[in-house]
Amino acid sequence: MPLPFPRRPPELLRVYYSSDVVAEFDTTGSPSGRKPREVSDALRRQLWPIEFIAPEPAEVLDLCRVHDPDFVADVLELRRRNGFGSVSQVVARSLPYTTGACIGAALTALTDGIAASLTSGFHHAGPRGPRGFCTFNGLMVASTRLLAEGRVMRLAIVDCDYHYGDGTQAIIEAKGLADQVLHVSFGQRFTAPHHAQAYLDEVHRLGDWLTAFGAQLVLYQAGADTHVDDPLGGLLTTAQMRERDRAIFTMARELRLPLAWNLAGGYQVEPDGSIPRVVQLHLNTFEEALEVWGLRAPAPARPEAPGRAERPELSSPEDTGVQTASFAAGQDRRR
Ligand SMILES: [Zn+2]
């Protein structure tokens, strides 16, 4: 049964972000350390109807619903390496907030219908350890928190990052959650541009699967590494990524399914280390969400992005991780 859904769209899109989710340093191999700050700054320049909400930190109990308690304690108390392969106070301090941002966005989606979290670095983290720039699995932390509180009976994780959510799947299997959490991960099965149409066809069928499962909430990984020019991805054009995002937001709204999304991967790094193309892909996702929810007028026809440009090779063959940012403006508030 669907949950009660807001009769009218929210007047603002609520986005979970604060400098607490940032791990500016000690994120070797991933450009995502600064990504939440950059996406936040870019969103503020757009003057879109967005309210930023500082996340509350997840509690240790929340983390231990999905991860081995010794693993959680060892990472937080700096006795074990995190998903970046470092032992870092900077990363450890951010982790309760990144996972807390996921919880906050999921809870807000239940009342607003739609919400976002400017976080990454979750889906490779398994029950007993980190992997691929992911330390704790915020998707499953949020899922199990809402299930434990009885806020939903079933939910779906739609993972459109380029890579497979192996950590998510491992937690679902280890904790016996397959009847409560539907995991749809597009990684592994679609890997190249000639798979793009099959990928999008599957996206357009998601509504049938989520309805059959009885999902009452969607957690969406809107990964930017799916882009055809991404050095660790390479599948969809900019227009196809917009189609992916629009189809998922439209499906969720038409089915009256609350949806919370997060950033996930994206590795198009310029020679100077900046990530404007990754930030723009995430902005496109926001634009599609705002248009589907009637919070922004549709934009005129958009040209395709320019072709592949030279870029430095990344040092790691895997996914992205934790956060960045140094913003703490007065309009942020706790919720
Ligand atoms: Zn990825």
Residues whose N, C-alpha, C, O or C-beta is under 5 A from the ligand:
A	BS01	ZN	D161 Y162 H163 D225 G265 D319
